[in-house]
Amino acid sequence: MRARSPGRGTATVSRFPGPARRARRTTRTTRPPSSFRPRFARKSSSSLVSRYLFPTEKFRGEWKKHWIHLINQILVGVGATVALGLLVGWEARHKWTGLMTVTVLIWLGAMGWVAWRVADWYMDRFVLTNKRLMVINGLVTRTVGMMPLLRVTDMKYEQSPLGRMLNYGTFVVESAGQDQALREVKPLPNPNELYLRIVEEMYEPEAVEARLSRSIEDEEAMTGDA
């Protein structure tokens, strides 16, 4: 069958791939703008979080606290290393072997405490699902606090000048009940984006589902074209 010649108001369709078809393929598989994609949430829950989710609950994301939470531990570790290192050098010059051993043990104890606090920080999680907010704390003694999204009556986040510079903030959540297992969470990274994610989940859950579905379809299309 003879192909129609291109003219006004007509389009030529070719059975053979050409530059135009490759261009269309590139356009079709381009990722959506970042404002429509979850930029900082995991696609699936970690093993630490998944054990606390029931089967019909839809996971939205989990976040660790900002590294500023460890500032005291970082200062202690650096200060102990510098101070005790100078002390060991001074003791070595005087050949006080016994005091050197004690100093090294003190330094190991300080580093052990810092490592413990870092591990405890790593295990902390703030979790968002389509049903509730959760906070998981503790390395040995585990504490799991939660608040249903339907009970949230007010929510805000606060940022100090340093928090605005380093992009972290404190979340304050109010609910209708008197006893609140989850009220203040600090310090969380990307507070403005996290705030919008929670508000969208509370007031526009259909939009969240549609956006996530588009993201999955786009990723599948990119995988298929790769």
WOVEN-V201863 format. One line per field, one symbol per residue. ss: DSSP state (H for helix, E for strand, - for the rest). A space follows every 50 residues. Layout:
# WOVEN-V201863
ss = ???
This chain:
# WOVEN-V201863
ss = ------------------HHHHHHHHHH-----HHH----------HHHH --------EEEEE-E-HHHHHHHHHHHHHHHHHHHHHHHHHHH---HHHH HHHHHHHHHHHHHHHHHHHHHHH-EEEEE--EEEEEE-----EEEEEEHH HEEEEEEE--HHHHHH-EEEEEEEE--------EEEEEE-HHHHHHHHHH HHH-HHHHHHHHHHHHHHHHHHHHH-
